[in-house]
């Protein structure tokens, strides 16, 4: 009696079980051969070499392309790219797949490894992937004349060179390029199946900050060191919606400029109030400028339109603060001059005269001029009052007069007129600058 190991029975049982499980499947495959589908596929695959392109040694393969843009998920100015989900459809004719009849055969996408397919790729893609839920999103359909339709769903992040000089009133032109990786123009030729109508979905696309202005397709060649390769390009123009930026940046900055003009109607003697308005508006404008740059590249060579406008607003706000500093300085300087004149008149026995353009200044009389007013209330003529000449200190008086004349070059006759003129000059200048700004960036 031959001894038997227990593992022998276990192995034999597994073989019999597997054989029993495979028999029904084989039987089902044989039953399916009664239709025209499986014999056709088996016949087509017999002797088919997927490593050889169609029309080998007979000319290039013509591959037609069409696109459906499902969505454009994100457009990044920082990375200068956009993320899109597309349906890519490719058609070509393979004479080895011709079968009788007028029907088409849809093959499981997982059988793509049995057929020759083009090596199409996106040259500007940074990241991309093929959707695989619940299975890989592929479609293979074979027509009776040998035409093969190969479709797949891809999400790709594609580079887009942007010109941000007119941001946020800019218009960006991005591209989606399709090229052949290994087959040159002698092997394959790319073409759009229906011209501009080969691209669908852009007309109905809705984006957060952009609107699709126009698009068109083109056929060109990619030149590399290894040769010339076919290339198809989709060009589409995106116009940014400026309303969001008007509400977020332009309107607040304009209101801050108007707020800084309130100080022109506040008395110059209210130093804390005017200083508080000026400093607060300057700091608020600085914060607004920093916030507007957070969504943009930190280091770039672009002077954007929004930077120009924020710079204009900051200049007007800072100018309003400097206006008060200048007006306050002129007021203090004018009061100092009046005091000096009054002191000199006391020493020389003359009476300072206040011009009619300075109604706020009070005419003060020194103790040495008391005798100039008689009991009837009438004043003695200026000629008599100025007849008294100084006897001493002529050199010191001349030096004071010379220094006073030098300072008078930078002084204003009436400092209160500075605020009066600023109430008109600042708004009119800001309005003129705004008209020129919007005309330039919107229409030029």
Secondary structure, 3 states (H helix, E strand, C coil): CCCCCHHHHHHHHHHHHHHHHHHHHHHHHHHHCCCHHHHHHHHHHCCCCCCCCCCCCCCCEEEEEEEEEEEEEEEECCCCEEEEEEEEEEEEECHHHCCCCCCEEEECHHHHHHCCCCCEECCCEEEEEECCCCCCCEEEEEECCCEEEEEEEEEEEEECCCCCCCCCCCEEEEEEEEEECCCCCCCEEEEECCHHHHEECCCCCCCCCEEEEEEEEEEEEEEECCEEEEEEEEEEEEEECCHHHHHHHHHHHHHHHHHHHHHHHCCCCCHHHHHHHHHHHHHHHHHHHHHHCCCCCCCCCCCCHHHHHHHHHHHHHHHHHHHHHHHHHHHHHHHHHHHHHHHHHHHHCCCCCCCCCCCCCCCCCCHHHHHHECCCCCECCHHHHCCCCCCCCHHHHHHHHHHHHHHHCCCCCCCHHHHHHHHHHHHHHHHHHHHHHHHHHHHC
